[in-house]
């Protein structure tokens, strides 16, 4: 079941997120990554992502964004790799047609776009498995890549999942994308009213690139989940590590 979030909370959550977005903050790693990949789309040179001049830079942009967004924590396989691991992925996305790059939540109602999103997720998984057949990329990793490169879906991490679905894990699938459509349709007017531009790396000024609706939903629900978890911790006197799945399942009881 999708969480119901008040319009006031949506606005407050976005403000809370954006107050932390500064040129040197980790949140802005998204802007720099998205700007980089989007520049190839704008110039109709997507295939140039893998040129001798650009391939290393493409891998570095994606790798640092993922590191900044927590994907190199813990003891997982990704932590043991270099950014060269992304070469097959960059090669595969550079061959995608423009239609794959232009999907946003307001076009999820087109069933073909849902199919394309699922296809992209499989391409990402297979790109990693080309290097390590035993590696099973998590939906969190896959969707964070899709967020950073395309801006087409929210990132399915714990806080987002708690904020939108009231649970820590959620499978990236047609069903979960349908839930996101329902959330968007419920708050379309409010979500569409926000025009947030990315920050430029060189100047620290805003660019012409707008945050996608998927990215806005990501921020709203991530902050919602983050705040909810902190409220549970305060009420139960618990730390991050001591919060249980049962606590999350009973989240509505505590907030």
VEXKOL-399795 format. One record per residue (C-alpha): x, y, z. Coordinates in steps of 0.001 Angstrom, whole numbers, plus 500000, padded with zeros to 6 digits. Each point is the difference from the previous one (the first is absolute). Layout:
BEGIN
XYZ
...
// end
This chain:
BEGIN
500000500000500000
501299503448499055
500516502538502764
497747503036499967
502031503174500389
498363503374500495
500650502789497521
501561502003502821
502356497085500749
500951499733496323
501003503658499981
501768499752503358
501879496867498928
501239501654496826
501109503062501927
501825497819502520
501794498198497182
500818503101497977
501318501842503063
502795497412500047
500773500249496284
503132502101499726
502899499796497511
502108497911502405
497255497792501459
499431496348499158
496487500741498732
501527502024497165
501957496984498760
496743499109498285
499957503321498127
503535499592498698
499405496416498891
496673500750498329
501373503126498280
502891498019498571
497928497234498460
497192502342498960
502485502145498055
500545497119497573
496252499641499501
499588503730499367
502769500039497408
498728496822498305
503311498307500736
499002497201502375
502359497565498301
502915502308500850
499701498934503646
502354497149499116
502491501923497864
503689499782500925
499702503521501388
496844499409502055
499808496382501186
502178500417503091
498226503238500926
496604498320499540
501015497232502407
501406502484502512
496856502124499996
497767496996500607
502333498418502536
500420503066502188
496279500766499922
499266496457501201
502690500236502675
498612503332501172
496549498429500147
501144497145502222
500448497136497548
503592499289501035
499201499427503654
500225496630501699
501831496960498712
498232499424496697
501676499043496743
499723503510498557
502293501308502744
502726497667498732
499915501383496449
501373503011498142
497928502325497814
501096497943496994
497183497668501024
497585502472498411
501445499771496482
497558497304498782
497100501985501475
501083503263498358
500384498121496727
496507498559500227
498227503232500909
501844501863497249
498197497757497516
496522500781501323
497668502057497857
498888503427501209
496589498640500997
501662498146502890
501465503261501286
496812502069499987
497703498034502313
498564501710503071
497205499191502428
497416501929498000
500605497601497100
499836496763502040
496379499655498884
501412498976496637
500454496268500561
502868499919497526
501955502381502227
499562497671502970
501351497230497795
502995502180499065
500746500758503658
499983496308500883
502200499363496973
502503502639501131
500156498392503450
500807496646498403
502662501582497791
501656501450503101
499952496639501778
501415498155496997
502731502632499613
501352499153503453
499553496278499477
502118500214496870
502915500668502361
498837497838502909
497275497464499139
499409499311503699
499249503620500890
496298500782500450
499555503797499990
497459501196502549
496982502024498961
501491502837502041
503153500015497861
498101499602496734
497525502786500711
502684502373501295
501768499555496677
496757500661498129
499401503086502133
503485501414499463
500216499395496262
496429500336498758
498014501545502868
497229497624498968
499256498255503313
500451500694503713
502776498135501798
498598497027501931
502065500297503164
498780499375503552
498859503526500766
498158500386496695
498291496645500427
498943500872503541
498803503419498891
497884498729497119
499224496361500745
500413499881503831
502532497175499702
503768499726499673
500180497995496799
497979500130496827
500584498238496699
500503502134496915
497132498728497886
496908500969498065
497985499828503226
502246502407501908
500110502357497010
496197499917499963
500062501122503653
502249502899499036
497540500960497255
497182500013502572
502047502156502348
500779502435497190
496391500161498851
498884500707503577
502349502974500262
500512500920496339
499193503693500379
502382500421502935
502835497968498473
499671501748496634
500156503389501690
503637499486501006
502611501097497482
503357499072501478
503140500407497915
503259498136500433
503159501781501103
502926500345497619
503334498572501173
502191502765498567
497966503047501006
497832498684502887
497122501796498303
496764498447498828
499918498396496562
497182499594497495
499535496379501118
496860499421502037
499680497314502635
497668497345498654
496701499260501702
501479496639500992
502854501812501729
497569502298501828
498019496974501209
503286498405501041
500886503007502164
496533500320501526
499771496328500973
503644499694501068
499601502839502484
496657498526501111
501664496670500735
503006501639501629
497818502080502307
497749497048500828
502935497803500980
501456502742502187
496625500454501676
499863496268500734
503516500143501449
499042502889502264
496806498339501232
501560496593500557
503392501221501166
501696497976497275
502990500486497708
500201499369496254
501393496506500536
497401499029502589
496953500889497872
498359496732498971
497892499006497012
497076499668502396
500494503628501051
499817501021496350
496945497824499363
498281501731502912
501137503434498893
496466501414499963
499662499181503698
502918502221500900
499429503079497832
// end
